[in-house]
Amino acid sequence: MSNLPSISTDRVPTARRERRKEARPGELIQAALDLFVEKGFSATRSEEVAARAGVSKGTLFLYFQTKEDLFREVIRTRLADHFLAWEQEFEVFQGSTEDMLRTGLHTWWDRIGNTPAGGLTKLVLSESHHFPEIASYYQSSVVQPGRALLARILMRGIERGEFRAVDVPQAVMSLVSAMVFVMTWRHTIVACSGPHATDFDPLSFLMSHVDLIVHGLQAHPSRSAPLHG
């Protein structure tokens, strides 16, 4: 007779249930993100979110008391939480400020703009008049930190003598307008016609926009000869 200890078969399903329980908030958030972007916030019913996540409506409300609470959590996890990581990355960035700006927009496009989360901006804009409290949360948790981060990058360039002194808030708004444009393009034109409907490349556009901005920010821009005609 073997003296090896027996392993209870009850432990495996229990562990799986525990892992499943821990994963449920993330699964519900992902399901909500997909449905909100596909259908809009107003048109999405709580039971649809629960069904897409593979749980009951009652289970959904164990984690999120209202659909608005769920939407705020989608915004926090898919948008707002990125800013802390970016702040830390830029604290140790060693390159030029132009490189920092390009890296920041490239990273933003990869992690947000070119993902379903990019559709949240269009969604908030379109439904803010019906849900002003959500629009206010988006403003405080996404818009303000995003502008502040871009302003820090531009100020870094000014303080290092790489950029000339400019109206930083206006320069930030120029960058933000390009970011909003490419997100809107992805979640309108592409959503209706497919990614090959136009020759427009959003990432190339963003890099071109940075190039135009930076040439206007250089501390000592090269002056070309005046045109005569």
N, C-alpha and C positions, 0 to 999 in steps of 0.2 A: 504494500500500500504506500502511495506517495505521501511524503511529509510536506510537500509544497503547499503553501497557503492557497486557498481557493479565492478567486476573484469574483466578487458579486457582479452579476450581470445587470443589477439595477443601477449601478453607478454610471454606466455609459449613457443610457437614455436621460438620466438626471443631469449629467454634465451637458448633454446636448440641449436640454430644455433651458438650462441656465445661460448657455451661450446664446441661444435663440432669444431669450428675454433681454439680455444685454444689447443685442443687435437691433431690437425692435424700434427704438427711437430713430436710429439712423435709417432703417428701412422705411419707416413712415415719412420721414423728412424727404427721402429721395422720391418716394411715390408722390408726395405732395408737390415737390418741385416739378416733376414731369407733368403732372396734371394741371397745375396752375399755369405753366407755360403753354401747354397745349390748348386749354379751354378757357383760361382766365380764372381769376379768383372767385368772382361771383358765381360763375357757371359750374364750378367744381363742388360736388357734394361730399360731405365727410365720409359717407359710406363708400364712395368711389375710391377715396384715398385708402381707406381700410382694406377694401377688396384688392386693390393693386398691390398693397403690402402683404396680402395674405392673412389678414387678421379680421376680427369682428369690429363693428363700429364701437362697441363697448370697450374693446381693448384700446382703440385709438384714444378714447376719452380718459383712459387711465393715465396716459402720458401727457395729453394736451386737452385742457378743459374746453377750449373753443377753437374754431377754425382760424380765428385771428391769432390766437396763441401759436398755432402751428405755423402760420405764415411768418410770424416774427422769428420763429426758430429757424425756418428756412433761410430767411435773410441773414440771421446771425451766423449760421454754420457755413453757408455757401458764399457769403460775401464778407461780412464784417470781420470774421475771425482771421481772414487773410492779412489784415493790416498789421497785426502784431508781428507776424512772421516777416513781413516786408520791412517793418521798422528795424527788426533785428538784423536782417540781411544787409540793409543799407548802412547800418552802424559800422560794419566791418568792410564795406566795399572799398577797394583800393584803386579803382580806375578813375578816369576822368568823369566829370559830371555829365558830359554828353553820353558817355558809355553807360553811366548809371541811369540816365533818362531812357535810353534805348532798351536797356535790360529790363527796366521797370515796366515799360509798355509791352515788351515782348512777353514777359512773365504774366502780366495781367491778361493778355490775349489768350495765352495758353491755359491759364487756370480759371479764368472767368469769361472773358468776352467770347471765346470760341466754344463755350460749353453751354448746356441748358441754363446754367445760372445767369448767363448774360441776358436771358429773356426776362429776368426779374425787373430790370430797369424799365423796359417798355411796359411791363405789367403794372408797376407802381404808377408810372406816368398816366396810364390809361384809366386806372381805377382809383386814383388818389381822391377825387371829389366824392366818391362813395365811402371811402375808408380813410378819412384824414388822419386817424391815429396811427395807421400803418405807414402812411406817407411821412408822418412826423418821425416815426421810429427809423425809417429808411434814411431820412435826412440826417438824423443825429448819429446813426451807427455806420453809415456808408458814405454819404456825400461829404459830410464835414471831415471825417478822418482821411478820406481820399484826397480832398483838396489840400488839407494840411500837409499830407505826405508829399504831394507834388510841389507845394510851396517850399518845403524843406529842401527838396532837391534843387530847385532853382536858386534858393538862397545860398546853398553850398557853392554853386557855380559863381555867384556874385562875390561871395566872401573870398573865394580862391582866385579871383581875377579872371576867371574863364569866361564869365558872362558880364555884360555891362549892366548897370543898375537900371531896372525897368519896373513898371507897375506889376508886381508879382501876382496879385489876384487876377488881373486881366490876362496875364500870360497863362496862368493856371486854367482859366476858363476856356482859353483857346485849345489847350490840350484836352480838357474834359469834353468839349464839343466834338472833337474828333473821335473820342472814345464812345460817346453816346451815339454818334452817327454809325460807326461800324457795328455796334450792337443792334441798333435798329435795323440796319441793312440785313444782318444775318437772320433776324427773327421776323422779317417782313418779306423782302424780295426772295431770299433764299428759301424761306419756309413755303412760299407759294410756288416758286419756279424751279427750285433746285440749285445746287451750288455752282452749276456750270451755265446758269442763265445769262451771266454777263462775264466780261473779262476783268471785272474788278477784283483785286486782291487786297483784302482789308489790312493784312499785316504790312504789306508793302506801302499801303496808304499811310498807316501810322508812322512807319519809319521815314517816309517822305515828309510827313508833317513835322516830325522831330527835326529833320534836316532844315526845313524852312524856318522853324522856330529858332533853332540854334544859330543859324546865320544872322538872325536878327538880334541875337543876344551876345554875340562875340564881343569881347572887350576891345579888340582892335581889328575890326573887319577890314579885309583887303578891299580897296576901292578900285573898281574897274574904270577904264577910260570912258569918258562921257560919249554918248552916241551922237553922231552928227548925221543929219539927213536932210 
